Amino acid sequence: MKTLGPDEIAPLLDGHVDLRWRTESLQPLRLPVAELGFYDAFNRWVGSCATACRLRLRTASTRLGLRGAQRLLDQSVGGERRGAYDLYVDGVLHARAWAQGGATIDLEKGAFVGDEAFNLTFAGLPVGDKTLELWLPQAATVSIAALDLDDGAQAAPVADGRPRVIFHGSSITHCLEAEGASAGWPAVAAGLAGVDHQNLGWAGSCLLSGQAARIIRDARADAIVLKLGINVHPEGQLKERAFLDSAHAMISIIREKHAATPILVVSPIYSPGREDQGSGGGLPLTRMRQLLVDVVAARLAAGDANIGYLDGLSLFGAADADLLPDDLHPNTEGYRLMGERFHALALSGPKALVRPPAAP
């Protein structure tokens, strides 16, 4: 068996914002390590989840093993499991598996249960050179200590040269509830379109913030999707004037380095009990949608020709409510439908945000 350590693994990682180096491992984060102290504890945790972070390598190895530390939010809904690792071979889903070991998070007690050490092995992979892409679980933080291959096998990084779409949003973009690591709607949509993507969905933490805008501003992106609104509904966190100002400020910060990058603003999907009723004197979802229409209209009128609006109800509406087990988050089937619809509406046809490179 050949074992790669953290220094050799780092170039194989993709989809992260930064890497946190620990004593004998490294952890992909979706926040800048140097700025972790700028975020509250919950935002730090969801930004540390490995959503759409993956290992990409070219190898002839017939086995792929992973060892390290995992902390999983294992709150299953509707019988669906969380914490899966999805392995793709030459772009096709080969296997979905769950790690052995690892700690789980007890939200009620605010504690970890079990030993966080985990291991995972995919055996019997196709013979010969191939590109492997291993998606880490979106509902867990993962620190990688070792990657195991066949004796004598090489592992070369595989750059993803496809156009990249950045998605930012709430838990409904983070997709904690999806059973598979690659089953969130941004991954489904990007996969159908043949483009790369980075998921900056932060469960419970999409607050139209300048912090998120700075990360997106400084990132590589060929298109940007901002799915805004639902996380500021509880307790009326943003009233109307603050909501408008925050949305405009977020877009303005992103435009500092993405002056002409296509931006698509997406309003909240259907959410029972929140459509016509605000919380704590705040905005109902119907009003948020109109305000986001107004934000985009104002930007267009000011000369920004590369911004658009998509009604979240076109991705998931009242007719889909049976796919909301908790009346808020879609299940795996709901996320799949959202991904297919987003692909049809925004990533295909003559007005697609981006297009995959032409086949050689």
Secondary structure, 3 states (H helix, E strand, C coil): CEEECHHHHHHHEECCCEEEECCCCEEEECCCHHHHHHCCHHHHHHHHCCCCCEEEEEECCCCEEEEEEEEECCCCECCECCCEEEEEECCEEEEEEECEECEEEECCCCEEECCCEEEEEECCCCCCCEEEEEECCCCEEEEEEEEEECCCCCCEECCCCCCEEEEEECHHHHCCCCCCCCCCHHHHHHHHHCCEEEEEECCCCCCCCHHHHHHHHCCCCCEEEEECCHHHCHHHCCCHHHHHHHHHHHHHHHHCCCCCCCEEEECCCCCCCCCCCCCCCCCCHHHHHHHHHHHHHHHHHCCCCCEEEECHHHCCCHHHHHHCCCCCCCCHHHHHHHHHHHHHHHCCCCCCCCCCCCCC
